[in-house]
Amino acid sequence: MSDDPKHLPDRLLEALNENAGVFFSATEKLAHIQTPFQSLTVYETPELGKVLRLDGANMTSERDEFFYHENIVHPALIAQRNPRAALVIGGGDGGSTEEILKHPSIERVVVAELDPDVVRVAREHFQAIHHGALDDPRVEIRIGDGYAYLRETDEKFDAIVMDLTDPIGPAEVLYSVDFFENCDRALGDAGTLTLHIGSPFFHPERFATSVERLRKVFPIVRPYLVHVPLYGAWWGMVCASRLTDPLSLNECDVDERIAERNIRDLRFYNGAMHRAVFALPNFVRSLIG
């Protein structure tokens, strides 16, 4: 559903598929830009605070962003001993970068964002999400094609976070086996790739296909599930690696590492939730074989 640049809709619809969706009321339109790549709109809402939408789809919000950003980052990074370098593909709102920087061993984060207007709008409207992470001296923002950057770089990363739109249109190639192979090349042996793969209930084919493609590249592929209020569904994420298995840690291991690293301001993630999100119901187990 595209946002009309001239009018404030009573409700922001987030379509899950052709037959289902969720809505949130909007009280004010704070920004609308037709960038060279997409339609970008910021709304004020009673339930979620400021909401960022791209091409009429919800991307992030002030009040629920921690459901998504904490989970796409910490299960993978906490499973590594001393992650130092990370690559965020997409992620122009800065939420994933802010979570990565909570790990004290991190020395460098590259944010490969296609659309400079996303970064600019995040700096203006979403301080509550990135908390200044986009301007941290350890962060390098590279505006351009993330796939091209990944193919061309010789740098090795401990973590790659795909913080992207859904695999539709131009983003579809970023969920291909070829792309995952390029991620593997850019990761150290213990490095991790994390990404979101849609809802196993509303997008079963997308969910299953993503896991299948990752398994063609990585020996360890661990899907997990998080309810994201903004998306209106139980949302699938995956951690993939050659050597690092997030399920090798128990609840106490995770809590000890959080304490050792003095990671603060976690609103979702802890040792119990680390184990819980990887618990898959039977219909999801069947879906991914």
Secondary structure as GFF3:
##gff-version 3
##sequence-region A 1 289
A	DSSP	beta_strand	11	17	.	.	.	ID=ss1
A	DSSP	beta_strand	20	25	.	.	.	ID=ss2
A	DSSP	beta_strand	28	34	.	.	.	ID=ss3
A	DSSP	beta_strand	39	45	.	.	.	ID=ss4
A	DSSP	beta_strand	49	54	.	.	.	ID=ss5
A	DSSP	beta_strand	57	61	.	.	.	ID=ss6
A	DSSP	alpha_helix	65	77	.	.	.	ID=ss7
A	DSSP	beta_strand	85	90	.	.	.	ID=ss8
A	DSSP	alpha_helix	95	100	.	.	.	ID=ss9
A	DSSP	beta_strand	108	113	.	.	.	ID=ss10
A	DSSP	alpha_helix	116	125	.	.	.	ID=ss11
A	DSSP	alpha_helix	127	130	.	.	.	ID=ss12
A	DSSP	three_ten_helix	133	135	.	.	.	ID=ss13
A	DSSP	beta_strand	139	143	.	.	.	ID=ss14
A	DSSP	alpha_helix	146	152	.	.	.	ID=ss15
A	DSSP	beta_strand	157	163	.	.	.	ID=ss16
A	DSSP	three_ten_helix	169	175	.	.	.	ID=ss17
A	DSSP	alpha_helix	177	186	.	.	.	ID=ss18
A	DSSP	beta_strand	187	198	.	.	.	ID=ss19
A	DSSP	alpha_helix	204	215	.	.	.	ID=ss20
A	DSSP	beta_strand	220	228	.	.	.	ID=ss21
A	DSSP	three_ten_helix	229	231	.	.	.	ID=ss22
A	DSSP	beta_strand	233	241	.	.	.	ID=ss23
A	DSSP	three_ten_helix	246	248	.	.	.	ID=ss24
A	DSSP	alpha_helix	251	260	.	.	.	ID=ss25
A	DSSP	alpha_helix	271	277	.	.	.	ID=ss26
A	DSSP	alpha_helix	282	288	.	.	.	ID=ss27
###
